Amino acid sequence: MLRFMARRLLYAIPTLIAVSILAFIIIQLPPGDYLSTLMADWASQGGAVEEGTMAAMRDRYGLDQPIYVQYFKWVSGIVTRGDFGISFEFNRPVTELIWGRLGYSFLLAFLTLIFVWALAVPIGIISAVRQYSIVDYLATFFAFFFLALPNFVLALAAMYVLAAFFDQSVGGLFSPHYIDAPWSWGKFLDFANHAWLPIVVIGTGALASMVRIMRANLLDELSKPYVTTARAKGLSEFELLMRYPVRLALNPLISTLGWILPTVISGEILVSVVMSLPTTGPLLLRSLLSQDMYLAGTLIMLISVLTIIGTILSDILLAIADPRIRLE
């Protein structure tokens, strides 16, 4: 098992290097750079910047150097000092900007995963066992509906309904008087009162997809001969389901961790903007628009790291659930 995990971790290193290179190149693809965007904004407001000032700023930020020099400067800072660079727009270290927001992003992602799995597995089981029943049709209808509905549209609709008909405070993760307050029982309850809505909104797309996966997997297992044999031996339907088909049907579901984690984070970006959440989503969107390359590159890297972590976790969980995978 340790060799299996070590091999998966070694595979992650070149993947992470390749992702960092691609992320840095993609950020640099639009014409110009951060200073060009800044100069255009100033010009639209009637201001002007001297060429000497622009040249001095370009030299200060290293934007006059080739892209590969800028990349190696960024990566070497990360590897040797844990320094992800300076945000051009905010003129602050990237780590200082994203540290607090990153915690909320990870917390929302973790809670969303719990929400998705807690509902997807039982709904998928009921939908498969009661195939073509009213429950199955309802589960199928809502699965396709939420798969087609963008998360930010659902966020807008939910916020309007809660504010207009239930007079409930929506938006953000805390009430105004708890935003800068130290953690306490009151702040935790306030967080729970605000966090459930973004968790539901962010998780609906992944929930709908996983319900369909669980239903299809379980239907495939229920049609196999070993189920008929186990039923003929006198096992109760519940014991039969839990001991064999459900356990095997979970394998493909576990493998979805590789894309569920980054999907949750990427789906959180627009939802965070709409609902004013203090996560990395609005920061990433703003950094991409302004071509703040070190900030945007770091955030894209973190999403990629989540993909790698999700893939490693799914491999480990699959190896634990099915020893055949560990022996391959």
N, C-alpha and C positions, 0 to 999 in steps of 0.2 A: 504493500500500500504506500509506503514512504517513497519507494522508487517511482511509483506511478505519479505521485504528487510532485516529486522533484522534476520529473520529465515534463509535466505540464507547466511548471513554473519556468523552466528553461525555454520552452517554446514561446512563452509570453514576452521574453526580453526582445528578440528580433521584431516581434509584432509591434511592440511599443515604440521601438526605434523607427520602424517604417511609418507608423501612424503619426509620430511627431514630425517627420519630414513632410508627409502629405499635408498635415494641418498647416504647417508653416508656409508651404507653397501655395495652398488654396487661399490663405489670408492675403498673400501678396499678389494674387492674380488680378484683382481689379486695378485699373490704371491709377497711378499716383500712390500716395501714402497718407499717413495721418496728417502730416503738415499740409499736404495739398488739400485735403478735406477741410482742415482748419482755415486755410487761407480762403477757400471758396465760401465758407460760412461768414467770415469777416467781410468779404467783398459784397455778399448779399445784404449785409447790414450797413453798407456804406463805408466800411473801414478799409484800410490799406496797410500792407506790411512791406517794409523795405527789403530788398533782395539780400542785403548783408545780414539782416536779422534772421531771414529764413535760412541762409547758408550756415550761420552760427548754430541755429537750432538743429539743423540737419546733421551737423557735425557732432553736436552734443548727444543726440539720440542714436548716432551711428547709422542714420538712414542714407548716408552717401556711400556706404560700403556695399559690396556685392551681397546678394541674398545668402549665399553659402557662408560668408563671413558672419553675417547677422545671426544665422541659424546656429553656427558653432559657438558663437559668443553666448547665445541664450542657453544652449544645452550644457555647455561647460559650467555656467553659473549654477544650473540646476543640480548637476552631478557633484560638483566640488563644494558648493556653499549652500545648496538648497534655496538659491536665489532665482526666482522666476522672472526677474526683470522689473522694470518700472512702468507703470501705466502712464502713457503719454497724456491722456485726457485728465486724469486725476492727480498726476504728478506725485504718486505714492507707490510704495512697493506692492506688487500684485498680491503677494501672500497676505498683506495687511488688509487688502480690499476684499478678498474672497473668503478669508478664514471664517468669519461669523456666518456669512451667507451659505458657505459650503455645509456647515453643520445642519442648518435648516433644510437644505436640499437633500442631504443623506437621510435625515430623519423622516421627511415626507416620503422619500422613495421607499424606505424600510416599512413605514406604516401602510403605504399603498400596496406593497407586495403582500403584506399580511392580509389586508382587506381583499385583495384579488384572490389569493389562494383559499382563504376561508370560505368564500362564496363559490368560486369556480368549481372546486372539486365536488361538493354536495349537489350543486345544480346540474353539473354534467352527469353525475351518477343517476339522479332522478330522471333527467331527460332521456338517458339511454335505456334505463330499466322500463320507463313508461313511454316507450317509443310510439309516436303518432297519437299520444294522448293530448288533452288540452294543455297539460303542463309542458309537454315537449314543444307544442306549437308556440306557446307563450315564450318559452326560453329561446326558441329559434328566432321569433319575431324581434324580441328585445336585443338579442345578440347582433343581428344584422342592422337593427336601427342604431345602436350605439357604435357599431363599427363604422357606419356611414356618417355619423354626426361628429363634426369637429369638437374637440374638447373645449375650445374657447367659446364656441356658440353655446354649449351646454352651461358653461360658467356664467355667461351673460344672462341666460334664461333663469338659471337657479338664483342668481343674485337679485334679479328683478322680482321673482316670485316671493323670495324670503323677505325682501325689504318692503314690498308693496302690500302683501297679504298677511304676513306674520310679524311685521315690525321688528325684524331681527337684524342686528348689526352684521354686515357682511364686508368682506375685504380684509386683507391683512391676516396675520396670525395672532395678534394681540389687540386688546383694547388700548386706546391712546395712553392711559395712565400706567399700563403694564409694559410698554415697549422697552423702556430703559431701566425698569425695576429689576432688582435681583430675583433669582428664582425662589419661589415660595409655593405653598399649596394653592394659594389663590391664583398665582400666575399660571400654574399647571392647569387648573380648572378652566381658566380663561383661554389657554392654548387649546385645550380639548374642545371647548365650545366653538372655536374658530376653525380648527384644523380639519374637522370632519368633512366640511364641504369641499375644500380642495382635494382631499384624499379621494372622495367619491368621484369628483369630476375628472381627476387625472387617471383614476383607475378604471373607469367604465370601458374604455376602448380595449385595454388589456384583458379585463374581465370577460368581455364578450368573446374575444378571440380564444381565451383559454377554456371557456365553457364549450365552445365548438370542438376544440382539440380533445378535451376529456370525453365528450359524448362520442365522437368518432372512434377514438381509441377503445373505449369500453364496448361499443357495439361490435367492433372487430374481434375483441376477445370473447364476447358472449357467444359468438357464432362458431367458436372452435370446439373440436370434439372433447377436449378435456373437461369442459364445463358440463356437457351431457353426462360424462362418466362420473364426475363428482356429484352431480344431482342424483344419479342412479344409486350411488352409495348411501344416500339418505341424509346428506348435509342440508341444513336449512338454507333458505335463499340468502339470508343476511350473512351467515358464516361463509357460504360459497362465494358471495360477491367480494367480501373483505379479504378472504384468504388468497384467492387466485386472480380473478379478472381485474379488480381495482388496483391491486399491487402492480400488475404488469402494465396496466393502462397508464400508470403514473410516470413510467419511464420517459415517454416522449414529452410529457408535461414538465418533468424536471429539466430536460434539455432546453426548454424555452427560457431558462434563467439567463442564458447568454444574450438574448435580445430584449427580454422584459426590462432589465435594469436600465439600459440606455434609452429604451422607448419611454419609460416612465419619466426619466430626466428630460428628454427632448420634448415630450408632451407637456412637461411642466413649464416650458419657456413661455409660451403664449398665455397659458393659464395664469402664470405668475404676473405677467404684465397686466392682464385684465383684472386680476383680483388683488393687485398691489402686494404680492407676497415678497418678503425679504430674503429671496433665494438667489441663486446664481443666474437664473433665467433672464431677468431684465438686464443684468450686467453683461451677459453674453451678447444679447441682441444689440445693446448700445455699443459695445466694443467692436462688433462686426460692422455696424453702420459707420463708425468713425475710423475704422481701420487701425484700432489700437492693438497692434499685432501681438505684443507680449501678453496682454490680458486675454485677448481672444484665443491665442494659441494655448495658453494655460488651461482655459476652461474647456476647449475642445479636447485637449489631452486628458483632462479629468473624466470627460464623458467616455473617451476611448478606454481609459483605465477601468471604468465601470463595466464596459463590455468584456474586457479581458477577465476581470474578477468574476463576472457572471458566468463566463464560459468555464473558468477553472472550478467554481463552485458546482456548476451543473455536472462537470466531469467527475468530481469527487463524490457528489451525491449519487450519481448513476453507478459509480463503482461500488458504493456501499449498498445500494439497493439491488444491484445485479452483479454478482461476482464474475459472470462471464465477460463483462466489459473490462474488469480489472485484469483478467488473464490474457486479453487479446494483445 
